[in-house]
Amino acid sequence: MSLPLIVRAPIYKEAAPRAGKTRDISSRSVYFTIENNLSAGAELDLTMILPAEVTGGIEVFIKATGKVVRVDKRPGNGDQKVDAAVVFEMYEIVRSEAAIA
């Protein structure tokens, strides 16, 4: 399932969040596509959005922190996008629009 994903690097608080799309998600990790400039070992704050169509009700946000364990360059697209695997250190499920604030 491909879900919208918002990525922030917590050490760069003033940096703008970046958008990506999940490719695979489990209770312990996520594999996603995003613009380049991620490196293995980086710590990230992630917000995944489960739309109302998926939850059968309201939008649900999964807020997580984790560490990048793998970055794969996508063949044929230059350096524009990469696939990255992040292992969760913690996550919470929030049923409120306050989750993206």
N, C-alpha and C positions, 0 to 999 in steps of 0.2 A: 504494500500500500504506500503510495506517495503522498506525504503530508507536508504542508508548509512548515518551515523551520526558521527560527530567528537565532542567530549566533552572535554572542558578544564575548570578547576576551576580557575577563575581569581585571587584568593588570593594566588595561588601556581604557579606563572608565570613560574618557572623553571621545573615544573612537565610536563611529557610527555602527550600529548593529548591521549585520549582513544577512541576507535572505538565502535560503537553500531549500532543498526538497529531500525528504527521506527516501531511501531506497529499500531499507530493511530496518526493522525495529524489534527489540525484545525487551524483557524486563531489566536487562543488565547493560544493554548497549544500543547504539544506533549507527547505521551506515548511511551517509548522505552525500549529496552533490552540492558543491558551493564554489564560488569564485576562488581562484588560487590564493596563495599566501597563508596556508596553514602548514604547520610542521608537527611532526611526531613529538609528543611530550607537552604540547601546549595545553593549558587549562582553559576550559570554555564554560560559559553559561549558555544553556540552550533553552528555547521555548518552542515546543511543538504544539500545533493547533489541530485538535480533532474537531472537524466540522459537525454541525448538528445532524447532517445526513448520516454520519458514521455512528454517532452516539445515540441517535433516536430521540434527541431532545434538544439540549442547548450545546453551544460550543464548549469544549473542555480543553484546558491548557495543561500541558505537562511541562513543568519547569524542572530543569536538571542542571547539575554541574558534573563535569567529567574531564577526562584526559584523552587527548588524541593519541591513539596507539598505532595508526597506520594512515598513510596518505598515498593514494594511487592517482597518477596522472592519467587522464583519459586520452587514449590514442586518437589522433586525427583532429584534435581541436586546439592545437598549440598549447599555450599555457593558460587558457581562459578558465577552465573548470577542472576541479579535482573531485575525487571521491574520498571521503575520510571516514574512519571508524573511530568512535568515541566510546570509552567504557564509562558508565555512570559511577560517580562517587556517591551521589544521592539524587533523589527526585521526589517531587510532590505533584499531586493532581489537584488542579484548581478549577473550580466551576464558576469563574467570574472573569469579567473583562479586566479587572484590576491586575490580572496576571501579566499583561503586556506593558504595564506602566513602568 
